[in-house]
Amino acid sequence: MKIAVSSQNFKSVTGHAGKSRRFIIFDVGSPCDIPEVVWLDLPMEMSFHEFTGGKHPLDEMDMIVTASAGQGFVSKMAQRGIRVVISEERDPYQAVRDCLAGEDMQDSMIYCQESHDNVHGHSCCGGGA
């Protein structure tokens, strides 16, 4: 499973995933494996806020973990077969561990449809809702 975590500083989970250009990529075989980690630093035009279409480096991901995401980003990722998970956890490694353990996970698409205004404060992974 490939999981991208939005991280503008490569140290913590950050928000505004559609505008994010930096991601920590975790390639995990199982929840017990030590994941292979890659730092992805995209040019401005490759942020999904600017991206016009075609193949994207994040297309290989199964999931994107972020602190916040707008409905447009969530919809674009769903069309690409990528699940977006909103997390209050700031440590990228812990956020991925929590997601793999299934802690409080909800599909952010459902949450965004219920209340887009609250997306930035919602926890789907690594904390209470």
Phi and psi in degrees as GROMACS dihedral restraints (atoms count N, CA, C in turn):
[ dihedral_restraints ]
;  ai    aj    ak    al  type     phi  dphi    fc
    3     4     5     6     1  -107.8    20    10
    4     5     6     7     1   126.4    20    10
    6     7     8     9     1  -124.7    20    10
    7     8     9    10     1   126.5    20    10
    9    10    11    12     1  -102.7    20    10
   10    11    12    13     1   134.4    20    10
   12    13    14    15     1  -114.8    20    10
   13    14    15    16     1   122.9    20    10
   15    16    17    18     1   -68.3    20    10
   16    17    18    19     1   126.8    20    10
   18    19    20    21     1  -154.2    20    10
   19    20    21    22     1    92.3    20    10
   21    22    23    24     1   -63.0    20    10
   22    23    24    25     1   -24.0    20    10
   24    25    26    27     1  -109.2    20    10
   25    26    27    28     1     4.0    20    10
   27    28    29    30     1    57.5    20    10
   28    29    30    31     1    20.7    20    10
   30    31    32    33     1  -126.2    20    10
   31    32    33    34     1   -30.1    20    10
   33    34    35    36     1  -139.7    20    10
   34    35    36    37     1   159.8    20    10
   36    37    38    39     1   -71.1    20    10
   37    38    39    40     1   125.5    20    10
   39    40    41    42     1  -118.8    20    10
   40    41    42    43     1   166.8    20    10
   42    43    44    45     1  -101.1    20    10
   43    44    45    46     1  -164.2    20    10
   45    46    47    48     1    53.7    20    10
   46    47    48    49     1    54.8    20    10
   48    49    50    51     1   -55.6    20    10
   49    50    51    52     1   -33.7    20    10
   51    52    53    54     1   -65.5    20    10
   52    53    54    55     1   -26.4    20    10
   54    55    56    57     1   -98.3    20    10
   55    56    57    58     1    -9.0    20    10
   57    58    59    60     1   -66.4    20    10
   58    59    60    61     1   141.7    20    10
   60    61    62    63     1  -116.5    20    10
   61    62    63    64     1    -9.6    20    10
   63    64    65    66     1  -120.4    20    10
   64    65    66    67     1   132.7    20    10
   66    67    68    69     1  -138.2    20    10
   67    68    69    70     1   144.7    20    10
   69    70    71    72     1   -99.7    20    10
   70    71    72    73     1   122.9    20    10
   72    73    74    75     1  -101.0    20    10
   73    74    75    76     1   124.0    20    10
   75    76    77    78     1  -109.6    20    10
   76    77    78    79     1   125.8    20    10
   78    79    80    81     1  -110.3    20    10
   79    80    81    82     1   105.3    20    10
   81    82    83    84     1  -116.5    20    10
   82    83    84    85     1   126.5    20    10
   84    85    86    87     1   -79.3    20    10
   85    86    87    88     1   -40.4    20    10
   87    88    89    90     1  -153.3    20    10
   88    89    90    91     1   164.2    20    10
   90    91    92    93     1   -57.5    20    10
   91    92    93    94     1   -22.1    20    10
   93    94    95    96     1   -89.8    20    10
   94    95    96    97     1   -14.6    20    10
   96    97    98    99     1   -71.3    20    10
   97    98    99   100     1   150.3    20    10
   99   100   101   102     1   -82.2    20    10
  100   101   102   103     1   119.8    20    10
  102   103   104   105     1   -74.2    20    10
  103   104   105   106     1   150.3    20    10
  105   106   107   108     1   -77.7    20    10
  106   107   108   109     1   134.3    20    10
  108   109   110   111     1  -121.6    20    10
  109   110   111   112     1   134.4    20    10
  111   112   113   114     1  -131.5    20    10
  112   113   114   115     1   140.2    20    10
  114   115   116   117     1   -98.5    20    10
  115   116   117   118     1   124.2    20    10
  117   118   119   120     1  -109.6    20    10
  118   119   120   121     1   120.2    20    10
  120   121   122   123     1  -119.9    20    10
  121   122   123   124     1   102.3    20    10
  123   124   125   126     1   -89.4    20    10
  124   125   126   127     1   150.0    20    10
  126   127   128   129     1   -69.8    20    10
  127   128   129   130     1   159.8    20    10
  129   130   131   132     1   -50.1    20    10
  130   131   132   133     1   -42.7    20    10
  132   133   134   135     1   -69.4    20    10
  133   134   135   136     1    -9.5    20    10
  135   136   137   138     1   -97.2    20    10
  136   137   138   139     1    -3.3    20    10
  138   139   140   141     1   -65.8    20    10
  139   140   141   142     1   146.8    20    10
  141   142   143   144     1   -66.2    20    10
  142   143   144   145     1   -20.7    20    10
  144   145   146   147     1   -66.0    20    10
  145   146   147   148     1   -32.4    20    10
  147   148   149   150     1  -102.5    20    10
  148   149   150   151     1   -22.3    20    10
  150   151   152   153     1   -63.1    20    10
  151   152   153   154     1   132.6    20    10
  153   154   155   156     1   -99.0    20    10
  154   155   156   157     1   -10.1    20    10
  156   157   158   159     1   137.5    20    10
  157   158   159   160     1   176.6    20    10
  159   160   161   162     1    94.2    20    10
  160   161   162   163     1  -164.0    20    10
  162   163   164   165     1   -76.3    20    10
  163   164   165   166     1   138.1    20    10
  165   166   167   168     1  -126.2    20    10
  166   167   168   169     1   146.3    20    10
  168   169   170   171     1   -57.9    20    10
  169   170   171   172     1   -25.7    20    10
  171   172   173   174     1   -84.0    20    10
  172   173   174   175     1    -3.3    20    10
  174   175   176   177     1   -60.3    20    10
  175   176   177   178     1   -22.2    20    10
  177   178   179   180     1   -81.5    20    10
  178   179   180   181     1    -6.1    20    10
  180   181   182   183     1   -78.2    20    10
  181   182   183   184     1   149.6    20    10
  183   184   185   186     1   -92.5    20    10
  184   185   186   187     1   -29.6    20    10
  186   187   188   189     1  -151.0    20    10
  187   188   189   190     1   146.7    20    10
  189   190   191   192     1  -120.9    20    10
  190   191   192   193     1   127.5    20    10
  192   193   194   195     1  -105.8    20    10
  193   194   195   196     1   132.1    20    10
  195   196   197   198     1  -149.9    20    10
  196   197   198   199     1   163.9    20    10
  198   199   200   201     1   -81.8    20    10
  199   200   201   202     1   -25.0    20    10
  201   202   203   204     1  -161.7    20    10
  202   203   204   205     1   154.0    20    10
  204   205   206   207     1  -158.6    20    10
  205   206   207   208     1   142.0    20    10
  207   208   209   210     1   -84.6    20    10
  208   209   210   211     1   166.4    20    10
  210   211   212   213     1   -59.0    20    10
  211   212   213   214     1   -39.2    20    10
  213   214   215   216     1   -59.9    20    10
  214   215   216   217     1   -44.7    20    10
  216   217   218   219     1   -64.1    20    10
  217   218   219   220     1   -46.4    20    10
  219   220   221   222     1   -59.8    20    10
  220   221   222   223     1   -42.7    20    10
  222   223   224   225     1   -65.2    20    10
  223   224   225   226     1   -43.1    20    10
  225   226   227   228     1   -61.5    20    10
  226   227   228   229     1   -41.7    20    10
  228   229   230   231     1   -68.3    20    10
  229   230   231   232     1   -39.8    20    10
  231   232   233   234     1   -60.5    20    10
  232   233   234   235     1   -39.3    20    10
  234   235   236   237     1   -64.4    20    10
  235   236   237   238     1   -25.6    20    10
  237   238   239   240     1   -93.0    20    10
  238   239   240   241     1     0.5    20    10
  240   241   242   243     1    80.4    20    10
  241   242   243   244     1    22.6    20    10
  243   244   245   246     1  -111.1    20    10
  244   245   246   247     1   128.4    20    10
  246   247   248   249     1   -86.7    20    10
  247   248   249   250     1   135.8    20    10
  249   250   251   252     1  -105.4    20    10
  250   251   252   253     1   129.0    20    10
  252   253   254   255     1  -120.0    20    10
  253   254   255   256     1   128.3    20    10
  255   256   257   258     1   -92.1    20    10
  256   257   258   259     1   132.7    20    10
  258   259   260   261     1  -132.4    20    10
  259   260   261   262     1   139.8    20    10
  261   262   263   264     1   -87.7    20    10
  262   263   264   265     1   -13.1    20    10
  264   265   266   267     1   -68.4    20    10
  265   266   267   268     1   132.5    20    10
  267   268   269   270     1   -94.4    20    10
  268   269   270   271     1   -24.5    20    10
  270   271   272   273     1   -79.4    20    10
  271   272   273   274     1   117.4    20    10
  273   274   275   276     1   -58.3    20    10
  274   275   276   277     1   -39.9    20    10
  276   277   278   279     1   -66.3    20    10
  277   278   279   280     1   -42.4    20    10
  279   280   281   282     1   -67.7    20    10
  280   281   282   283     1   -38.5    20    10
  282   283   284   285     1   -60.3    20    10
  283   284   285   286     1   -42.3    20    10
  285   286   287   288     1   -67.8    20    10
  286   287   288   289     1   -43.3    20    10
  288   289   290   291     1   -59.3    20    10
  289   290   291   292     1   -44.0    20    10
  291   292   293   294     1   -62.1    20    10
  292   293   294   295     1   -42.5    20    10
  294   295   296   297     1   -64.6    20    10
  295   296   297   298     1   -42.9    20    10
  297   298   299   300     1   -65.0    20    10
  298   299   300   301     1   -30.6    20    10
  300   301   302   303     1   -80.7    20    10
  301   302   303   304     1   -10.0    20    10
  303   304   305   306     1    78.0    20    10
  304   305   306   307     1    20.9    20    10
  306   307   308   309     1   -69.4    20    10
  307   308   309   310     1   117.6    20    10
  309   310   311   312     1    50.2    20    10
  310   311   312   313     1    29.7    20    10
  312   313   314   315     1   -77.3    20    10
  313   314   315   316     1   136.4    20    10
  315   316   317   318     1  -136.7    20    10
  316   317   318   319     1   153.8    20    10
  318   319   320   321     1   -73.9    20    10
  319   320   321   322     1   121.2    20    10
  321   322   323   324     1   -64.6    20    10
  322   323   324   325     1   -23.6    20    10
  324   325   326   327     1   -61.9    20    10
  325   326   327   328     1   -44.1    20    10
  327   328   329   330     1   -63.4    20    10
  328   329   330   331     1   -45.1    20    10
  330   331   332   333     1   -62.3    20    10
  331   332   333   334     1   -44.1    20    10
  333   334   335   336     1   -61.7    20    10
  334   335   336   337     1   -37.8    20    10
  336   337   338   339     1   -68.2    20    10
  337   338   339   340     1   -32.5    20    10
  339   340   341   342     1   -72.8    20    10
  340   341   342   343     1   -42.9    20    10
  342   343   344   345     1  -161.4    20    10
  343   344   345   346     1    87.2    20    10
  345   346   347   348     1   -60.9    20    10
  346   347   348   349     1   -32.1    20    10
  348   349   350   351     1   -62.6    20    10
  349   350   351   352     1   -24.6    20    10
  351   352   353   354     1  -100.6    20    10
  352   353   354   355     1     5.7    20    10
  354   355   356   357     1   -57.4    20    10
  355   356   357   358     1   -40.4    20    10
  357   358   359   360     1   -65.8    20    10
  358   359   360   361     1   -22.3    20    10
  360   361   362   363     1  -107.4    20    10
  361   362   363   364     1     3.7    20    10
  363   364   365   366     1   -87.6    20    10
  364   365   366   367     1   143.0    20    10
  366   367   368   369     1  -112.9    20    10
  367   368   369   370     1   119.2    20    10
  369   370   371   372     1  -105.7    20    10
  370   371   372   373     1    -4.9    20    10
  372   373   374   375     1  -158.7    20    10
  373   374   375   376     1   123.1    20    10
  375   376   377   378     1    82.1    20    10
  376   377   378   379     1    33.4    20    10
  378   379   380   381     1   165.5    20    10
  379   380   381   382     1   175.8    20    10
  381   382   383   384     1   -75.8    20    10
  382   383   384   385     1   161.0    20    10
